[in-house]
Amino acid sequence: MPNVTRKSGIVATSLFYLCLAVAGAFVFWSTDQETDLFRKGLKLAQQQDYSGAINIWRPLAKAGHPASQFNLGVINERGLGVIRNMEKAAHWYRKAAEKGQVPAQVNLGLMLLRGRGTGKDPAEAATWLKRAAEKGHPDAQTNLGNLYLMGLGVSKDQALAAKWYRAAARQNHGLAQQNLARQLMTNEASQEQLEEAYGWAYLSAKPSSPHQPSSKHLLSKIAVKLDPAALQRAIIESRNLLKSPR
């Protein structure tokens, strides 16, 4: 079973979509006026004036502005300035996801996976997560790896699970690194696989990681299968895992 942040087996994505960081993504959907209004709403949300942000984002969302649609999804999912409403959250995530808004695709996929605000549909969840994963979103890649590992919504496929874990792990996603290490350290693992597993667990166990305790436990389990020279080699090679295709 892969290591995850919640019992439902998912990794949550970001809270608010910061349009300023990737403003170019909305060239085809946003006028200058819409962008200025969106930023005003974002500033209000950052000041925890959610009612003010909603008053700005709702008309934009109804007009088809994907970042505003995503943020209304977050507002309703978290109950920020409104009564928590999963149905409305799923509605707005879907609107934004259909326009290619990647974080919305992740959140919609997670809601479909759990059956929150919409019918439980692992197959559709996998479809949305795959779209986001293919665009490089590490949470989507990690969750998609989980689905392939468990055969949930997709055909069970160890190789595809490893592919998506590795894609997220190379982006320094701690849970993906941990899950990949666990997958590699099977009883039939070769020496090379065990060394790679140790390297990923070593990266996930860095002091700044919230996963350090479980990763350190994982390191100890892998270490008993390697001799001292192999352990040292795995630590040295871990520096290259983030950039080296395997």
Secondary structure, 3 states (H helix, E strand, C coil): CCCCCCCCCCCCCCCCCCHHHHHHHHCCCCCHHHHHHHHHHHHHHHCCCHHHHHHHHHHHHHCCCHHHHHHHHHHHHHCCCCCCCHHHHHHHHHHHHHCCCHHHHHHHHHHHHHCCCCCCCHHHHHHHHHHHHHCCCHHHHHHHHHHHHHCCCCCCCHHHHHHHHHHHHCCCCHHHHHHHHHHHCCCCCCHHHHHHHHHHHHHHCCCCCCCHHHHHHHHHHHHCCCCHHHHHHHHHHHHHHCCCCC
